[in-house]
Amino acid sequence: MKRIVQLAVIITATLSLAAASAAQTLEKKGLTLEGARTVIAGAKAYAKKNNAPGGVIAVVDDGGNLIALERLDGTFAAGANISIGKAKTAVMFKRPTKVFEEIIKNGRTAMVALPDFTPLQGGVPITIDGQIVGGVGVSGAASAVQDEELAIAGADAVAKGTAKAVRFFDAASVTEAFTKGAVLLGDADGESYMVHASRREKAGASEVHDADTDIIYVLEGTATIVTGGHSVDAKTVAPGEHRGSGIEGGETRQLKKGDVLIVPNGTPHWFKQVDGAFLYYVVKVR
């Protein structure tokens, strides 16, 4: 009996210590680099959908430290520092920066003396399950209101990221996409990958993608592809995208139905010859 009592005392003491330890610590969520990229993708998707001009999107962690930043084409250079300041202010004060712009506008100008403080509309906290895990700031859109709209869209994208919608394309839609070649899912949809229903009927230019790795799956037809080597007469046709007239050197392969080819980013590749209609999926991953 005495041993049972002693055991009960030990168990009670252990549980008490565990409870005391738990009371002194918190389960804390954090924003990852992938999460920050989701924020940026969400803001970019909103900008494209609403024909918003360039802007800088900055994402910081819950301590105000920069995780990721992307400057869209055409944005003024100072936008980077301003967007970082907005994101940091939103997370450090746990309020949208619009709040502070309104307070100062209403007469409390002494607030501008606060250090590391950017009271300009366009910064919002990022909240997951009731916890602030970071902040996003946008600068350089068409207006201060649009800066904030992009920031909110980015914050919402990561908040909803744990329950992304299932994407479905019925057979008729896929068949239609392959008749001319089309994008089934693109970066405008807020994803870090793209899915192309691709069709070729003749040789093309050599290509190099700085950021995208191409995963190719052949559905129908045959083609000759060259990978590696050196792209001839290469010209930049878009940011991170280069085209040439062909490839010197490299490795030549014959592609047929069922084949899978993975072309890492930065690798020249060229459909040198295509025999009839050549249908293939391309998944572009960044």
C-alpha positions in Angstrom: 0.0 0.0 0.0 2.9 2.3 0.9 4.5 1.8 -2.5 1.2 2.6 -4.3 0.9 5.8 -2.3 4.6 6.7 -3.2 3.9 6.0 -6.9 0.8 8.2 -6.8 2.9 11.0 -5.2 5.6 10.7 -7.9 3.0 10.7 -10.7 1.3 13.7 -9.3 4.6 15.6 -8.9 5.6 14.7 -12.4 2.3 16.0 -13.8 2.5 19.1 -11.8 6.1 19.8 -13.1 4.9 19.2 -16.7 1.9 21.5 -16.3 4.2 24.2 -14.8 6.6 23.8 -17.7 3.8 24.0 -20.2 2.5 27.2 -18.6 5.9 28.9 -19.1 6.2 28.1 -22.8 4.2 28.7 -26.0 3.5 26.7 -29.1 4.6 29.2 -31.7 4.0 29.1 -35.5 6.5 30.5 -37.9 6.5 31.7 -41.5 8.8 29.6 -43.8 10.5 30.6 -47.0 7.9 28.6 -48.9 5.2 30.5 -47.0 6.7 33.8 -47.9 6.8 32.8 -51.5 3.1 31.9 -51.3 2.4 35.4 -50.0 4.3 36.9 -52.9 2.5 34.7 -55.4 -0.8 35.6 -54.0 -0.1 39.3 -54.3 1.2 38.9 -57.9 -1.8 36.9 -58.9 -4.1 39.7 -57.6 -2.0 42.3 -59.4 -2.3 40.4 -62.7 -6.0 39.8 -62.3 -6.6 43.4 -61.6 -4.1 44.8 -64.2 -2.2 46.5 -61.4 1.1 48.1 -62.4 4.5 47.2 -60.9 5.2 47.0 -57.2 7.6 45.6 -54.6 6.3 42.9 -52.3 8.3 42.3 -49.1 7.7 39.6 -46.5 9.2 39.6 -43.0 9.0 37.2 -40.1 7.4 37.9 -36.7 10.6 39.7 -35.7 10.5 42.0 -38.7 13.4 40.3 -40.4 13.2 40.1 -44.2 12.4 36.6 -45.6 11.7 37.3 -49.3 11.3 40.2 -51.6 10.2 40.5 -55.3 10.3 43.7 -57.4 7.9 43.6 -60.3 9.1 45.1 -63.6 8.8 48.9 -63.8 8.8 49.6 -60.1 10.8 52.5 -58.8 14.0 51.6 -57.0 13.1 53.1 -53.6 10.1 50.8 -53.5 12.1 48.0 -52.0 13.1 49.8 -48.8 9.6 51.3 -48.4 7.9 47.9 -48.8 10.2 46.3 -46.2 9.5 49.2 -43.8 5.7 48.7 -44.2 6.0 45.0 -43.6 8.2 45.5 -40.5 5.9 48.2 -39.1 2.8 46.1 -39.6 4.3 43.1 -37.7 6.1 45.0 -34.9 2.9 47.0 -34.1 0.5 44.2 -35.0 -1.6 46.6 -37.0 -2.1 47.5 -40.7 0.1 50.5 -41.5 -3.0 52.3 -42.7 -4.0 52.7 -39.0 -0.9 54.8 -38.3 -1.2 56.9 -41.5 -4.7 57.8 -40.4 -3.5 58.6 -36.8 -0.8 60.9 -38.1 -3.1 62.5 -40.6 -5.5 63.3 -37.7 -2.9 65.3 -35.8 -0.7 63.0 -33.8 2.4 63.9 -35.8 4.8 63.0 -33.0 4.5 59.3 -34.0 6.8 60.0 -37.0 9.7 60.2 -34.5 9.4 56.5 -33.7 12.5 54.5 -35.0 12.1 51.9 -37.8 8.6 53.2 -38.4 7.0 53.4 -41.9 3.4 54.8 -41.4 2.3 54.4 -45.0 -0.6 52.4 -46.2 0.3 49.1 -47.7 1.6 46.9 -44.9 -0.5 44.2 -43.1 0.3 41.5 -40.5 0.1 37.8 -41.7 -2.0 35.8 -39.3 -2.3 32.0 -39.1 -4.7 30.4 -36.6 -4.9 33.6 -34.6 -1.1 34.1 -34.4 0.8 36.8 -36.2 3.6 35.0 -38.0 4.9 37.8 -40.1 4.1 40.9 -42.2 3.8 41.8 -45.9 4.4 45.3 -47.4 3.7 46.5 -50.9 4.9 49.7 -52.5 4.7 51.0 -56.1 1.2 49.9 -57.2 -1.2 52.4 -58.7 -2.2 53.9 -55.3 -1.8 53.5 -51.6 -5.2 51.7 -51.6 -3.9 49.2 -54.2 -0.7 48.7 -52.3 -2.8 47.5 -49.4 -5.1 45.4 -51.6 -2.1 43.5 -52.9 -0.7 43.1 -49.4 -4.0 41.7 -48.1 -4.2 39.3 -51.1 -0.8 38.0 -50.3 -1.5 37.6 -46.6 -4.8 35.8 -47.4 -3.0 33.4 -49.8 -0.8 32.0 -47.1 -3.6 32.0 -44.6 -5.6 29.8 -46.9 -2.6 27.8 -48.0 -3.3 24.9 -45.6 -6.6 24.3 -47.4 -5.8 24.8 -51.1 -8.6 24.1 -53.5 -8.4 20.9 -55.6 -7.8 21.6 -59.2 -9.8 19.6 -61.8 -9.8 19.8 -65.6 -12.3 17.5 -67.4 -11.3 15.5 -70.4 -13.0 17.9 -72.8 -11.1 20.9 -71.5 -7.8 19.0 -71.6 -8.5 17.8 -75.2 -9.3 21.4 -76.2 -6.1 22.7 -74.6 -4.0 20.2 -76.7 -5.6 21.3 -80.0 -3.4 24.4 -80.0 -1.3 24.1 -76.9 -2.3 26.0 -73.8 -1.5 26.6 -70.1 -3.8 24.6 -67.8 -2.4 26.2 -64.6 -0.1 29.1 -64.4 1.7 31.4 -62.0 -1.3 33.8 -62.2 -3.2 31.1 -60.2 -0.9 31.8 -57.2 1.1 28.6 -57.5 4.9 28.0 -57.6 4.5 25.7 -60.6 2.8 25.7 -64.0 1.1 22.9 -66.0 1.1 23.2 -69.8 -0.8 21.1 -72.3 1.8 21.5 -75.1 1.6 20.8 -78.8 4.3 20.9 -81.4 4.2 20.2 -85.1 7.6 21.5 -86.1 11.1 22.3 -84.7 11.4 25.3 -82.4 13.9 27.7 -81.0 16.4 26.6 -78.4 15.3 27.6 -74.9 16.9 28.4 -71.5 14.8 29.1 -68.4 16.7 30.6 -65.5 14.2 29.7 -62.9 12.0 26.9 -64.2 12.8 23.2 -64.3 10.8 21.5 -67.0 9.3 18.0 -66.4 8.1 16.7 -69.8 5.8 13.7 -70.2 5.1 12.6 -73.8 1.5 11.6 -74.6 1.6 11.2 -78.4 4.0 11.5 -81.3 7.8 11.5 -81.7 10.4 14.2 -81.6 14.2 14.8 -81.4 15.4 16.9 -78.5 18.9 18.3 -77.8 19.8 19.2 -74.2 22.9 20.8 -72.7 25.6 22.3 -74.9 25.5 26.0 -75.9 22.5 27.9 -77.2 23.4 29.6 -80.5 22.5 33.4 -81.0 20.7 33.4 -77.6 18.6 36.5 -76.9 16.7 37.4 -73.7 13.0 37.5 -74.6 11.6 38.0 -71.1 13.0 38.1 -67.6 14.8 34.8 -67.1 13.8 33.5 -70.5 16.3 33.1 -73.4 15.8 31.9 -77.0 18.3 30.9 -79.7 18.5 29.5 -83.2 19.8 26.1 -82.0 22.3 24.3 -79.8 26.0 23.5 -80.4 27.1 20.3 -78.7 24.7 18.8 -76.1 23.0 15.4 -76.0 20.5 14.2 -78.6 17.5 12.0 -77.6 14.5 10.6 -79.4 11.2 11.2 -77.4 8.2 8.9 -77.8 4.9 8.2 -76.1 5.4 7.4 -72.4 8.8 9.0 -72.1 9.6 11.4 -69.3 12.4 14.0 -69.5 13.5 16.4 -66.7 15.4 19.5 -67.9 16.9 21.4 -64.9 16.7 25.2 -64.8 19.5 26.9 -66.7 19.9 24.0 -69.1 19.6 24.7 -72.9 17.1 22.5 -74.7 15.9 22.4 -78.3 13.2 20.5 -80.2 15.4 19.9 -83.2 12.9 17.8 -85.1 9.2 17.0 -84.7 7.5 14.3 -86.6 3.8 15.3 -87.0 1.7 16.3 -84.0 3.7 15.9 -80.8 1.6 16.2 -77.6 3.2 16.4 -74.2 2.6 17.8 -70.7 5.1 20.2 -69.2 5.2 20.9 -65.5 7.3 23.9 -64.8 8.6 24.0 -61.2 10.5 26.8 -59.5 
